[in-house]
Amino acid sequence: MLNLRHLHYFWVAARAGGVVRAGEQLHTTPQTLSAQIKLLEDRVGRKLFRKRGRQLELTDDGRVALRYADDIFGLAGELEAQLRERRAEGPRALELRVGVADSVAKSVAYRLLEPALHLDEPVRLVCHEWKFADLLAELALHRLDLVIANEPISRRVSVKAFNHQLGRSPMTFFCAPALRKRLRGPFPESLNNAPFLAQGAGTAIRRQFDAWLERHHLAPRIVGEFDDSALVNAFGREGRGVFMAASALEQEVQSTSGAEIIGRSAELEEEFFAITVERRIRHPAVVAITEAARSELFAR
C-alpha cells in the first residue's frame, strides 16, 4: 500500500509549484520533502517530477498521480469536516472557514462576510488573512471553504476552483485637506507630480491604474506601494499622498480618515470574487454572502 504521507507531500509540492513553497506550507525543509517524494517515486517505480532549469514540473505519470491525489485528499477533507461537526457538543454551529486576500480592504471584507452571521442557524466564522496564492493552496487542501479576493483565480494556477463574482465598484480618489490645497488643476490633471499612495504592483487594480495613467498621460509621484489597504488609508490620513479606494466605501473612508474626495473614475473598477472548490455554491453561509453582495453592497 502507498504511504499516504509521501503522497501528501507530493500533492502539496505539485499544487504549490515546488518543494520550497510546499515546505513553507508544511513547515518542513525542502530537503525533507524531496526525500519523501523520492521514496514515493521508488515505491511506484515512476518519476513524478522532472527538473526544468531551477523549476520542477510534473511528468505525465506525475499528472496522473496528481489527479488521484486530488480525489483522495479531497475526500479526506470532507471526512474531517464531517467528523469535526459530529464531535461538537450541544447545538452545532455551522463552520465557515474563510481566507481573505491581504489586498482586500478590511471594511470590504467585513461587509461581505457579515451577512453570513444573520442565518437562522448559528455560524462559527474562522477567518484568515494571507497572500492570495497561499490562500488558494489552503483552499486546494480543503482547509478553507471560501477565499475572498479582488482578482479571479487564473487558469494558469493549478488549483481546481471556481470564481463567483460578487460585484464591482468604480474607484474614488481621496487626499487629506492640507494636501488637496497644494494640488493644481482639475482632476485628473491634478494628479500630475502629486504624491501618490498606490496599491501593490502585483494587484489587479494596480495594473488597471498604471494603464489608466498611461492613457491619460498622467505622471503622479508614487511615494508608497502597499498590499494592505489599511496602511494606504493610514498614510493618506496623514497627508502623505493621494490614494484611491472602491467607491462603495466612500462614506466610510471619509469618516475614518478625514480625507476628501478629489475625483472618481468609472474606467477603474475593482472586482471582488468568492472562490470555492464548488462550481455550484451549496454552503448556506457562502450563499448568503454572494446574494447580499450582489443585491446590496454592489447593487447599482
N, C-alpha and C positions, 0 to 999 in steps of 0.2 A: 504494500500500500504506500502511496505517496506520503511524504512528510508534509503536512499542511502548513507547518511554519515555513518551510523552504518555499512552498508555493506562494504563501502570503508575501514573503519578501520579494519574490519575482514579480508578483502582481503590483505591489506598491511601486517598485522600481520602474516597471513598464508604464504605469499610469503617471508617475511623476516625471518621466523623461530621463531618468538616470539614477545612479546609486547615491550621488551627492545629495540631491533634493530628497530622495527617499530616506536617506539616513537622517536628515533633519526631521522628517515627519515621524520616523520610528524611534528617534533618539538613540541611534546606534551609529557606528562608524561605517564609512563606505567599504572598508576592508572586510568587516564582518559580513556585510550584505553580499559582497562579491563572492565570499567563500561559501555562504549558504546557497546562493544561486548556482554556483559551480556544483555543489552536491546534488541539487535538483537535476541539473543537466546530466550529471553522471548517472543518476538513477533512471532517467528516461532515455538516455543514450542519444540525445539530440542537443545541438546548440540552439539556445533560445535567443541569445543576443549576438550581434557582431559589432565590432568597432568600426566606426567611420570617422577618421580623424581622432578628435578627443571626445566624440559623442558615441553613445550606444544606440543601436537601432535593432528592432526586432527582426529575427529571421522569419521565414514562412512558418516554421514549426513554432516559433515564439508567438506569432499571431494566433495560431490555433490554440495554444496553451492559454493565451490571454482571454479568448472568448469563453473557454471553460471556467477559468478563474473568475471572470465576471459573474457567471451564474452561481458558482459555489459561494463566493463571499457576499453576493447579493442576497442569497437565501440565508446565509449566516446572520447578516444584518437584520433581516426580517425576523428570524428566530429570536435573536437577542432582544429586539424591541417587544415582541410578544411576551417573552418570559419576564421582562422588566415590568410590563404592565400588570401581569398576573401576580407578581411578587408584592405589589403595592398594597398597603393596608388601608381599610376604610374606603371612602368614595375615591375612585381612581380619577386623577386629573389627566386630561389629555395633554400629552407632552408634545411640545413643538420646539425642535432644535433648529435654530436659525443661525446662519452666518451672514454678517453684514460686511460688505467690502469697505475698506477703510476710506475710500474716496467718496462714499455716500455721506451726505450731510446728516449729522446726528438727528436733527429735527425732522428730516425727511424719513429717516429710519423709524423714528418713534411714531410718526403719523401713519406710516404704512403698517406697522405691526400692531398698533393699539386696537384696531377692530377685532383682532383675534381674542382679546380679553373680554369681549362682550358676548361671547357664546353662552347659551343656556347651561352648558356643562363647564365645569372648572377647567382652566387651561394652565399648564405649567410651562412658562416660556424660558427656554435656555438659549441665551444669545451670546454669540462670539463675534468679535471684530478682528479681521485679518486681511492679508493681501488676497486679492481676487483669485489668483492661481492656487494659493494654498487652500482656500475655501472650496474650490472645485475638487481638489484632491480629497478633502474630507467628505464632500458630497458623494464622490465615487465610492468611498469606503462605507457609505450608508451611515456615517456618523452625524450627518445633518439631514434634515427634512427639506430645507429650503435655503437658498442663497439669494440675498437681496443685493443687486448690483446696478450700477449706472452704465453698463455696457452688456451686450449679449455674449453668451459663450460662443467662441469662434468654432467653425467647423474644423479648424486645424488642431483644436485641442482634443486629445484622445480620451475624452470623458463622455460617456453616453448620458446626456442630459438634455433638457428641453427648455427653451426660452418661452416665458409667458410675459408678454409686455403688459406693464402696469399702467403706463401713461408717459406723457412727455410734457415738458414745460419749457417755454422760451426763457431767455436769460435777461436778468436785470443787472445793471451796473451801479455800484454804490461807492461812496467815499465819505470820510469824515468831513464835517462842515468846514473846518480850517483848511483842509486840502482843496475842497471844492472852490474856495475863493481864489486859489492860485491857478486853477485850470483856465485855459484860454480857448475861446471859441465855442461853438455849439457842439453837442455830441453828434457823431463820434469823433469829429476832428479834435475835440478837447483831449483825446487820449494820446495824441502825439507828444512824445517826450514826457508824458506823465508817468510817475512811478506806478507800477502795476504788480499786484499780488496774484500770481497765476496758479491754476491747478497743475498737478504734476504732469510731466511731459508724456507719460505713458497712458494718460486717461483719454477717453473718447472725446470728452468735451474740450480738452486742451487741443486735440488735433483739429477739431472744428474751429476753435478760436484762432489758431495760427493761420488756418486757411482764410478765415474771415478778415484778419488783419491784412493779409496779402491782397485780397480782392479790393479792399477799401484803401489800400496804400497808407496804412496806419503803422506807426512805429512807437509804441509806448516803451518805457524802460522797465524791463522785467527785473524787479528788485528782490523777488522771492518766488519760489515754487513749492507747493505744498500738496501732499497727498491727503492730509487731514483738513477738512473744511472748517473745523472749529479753530484751527490755527490761522487760517485765512481771515476769519472774522475777527479774531483777537488782534492781529496786526492791523487789519483795516480799521478797527475801532480806535486804535492809537494814531491813526492818520498816516500810516506808513505806506499806503498806496491805495489805488483804486482796486476794487475786486468785484467779482460777479457771482451771482447765486441764482438758483431757479426762481422764476417769477412767482411761483406758487408759494414762496416763502417771504415775499416782500415785507409784509407787515411784521413778521417775526424778526427778520433781520434788522429792520428799523428800530423795533422796540428793544432788542437785546444789545445792539451795537451803537445805537445813536447815529448811524450812518444815514446819509441822504441819497435818494435816487438821482442819478445823473443821466440815465438813459436806459433804453431797452432795445433788444434786437430779436425779432422773430426769426432771423436767419440762423440763430444759435439755439439749439434745443437740446436739453438734457433728457435722456430717456432712462427709464427705470424698469428693471426686469425682476421677476421672480423666476428663479432657475431651480428646477426639480428633476429628479430622475424619472418622473411620471410624465408621459405625454398628455394624459388627461388627469387633472388635479382631483384627488379624492380626499385628501386630508381636510377636515372641516375648517380648521383654523386658516389654512392656506387659501381655501375657497373664500373665506370671509375677508382676508387681506386683499385678494385680487379684485373681488367685487367692489369693495369700498374704494379702492384706489381708482378704479375705472369710472365709478359713478359719482364720486365725491371729490377726492383730492385733485385728480387731474381732469375732471369733467370740464368741458368748455361750453 
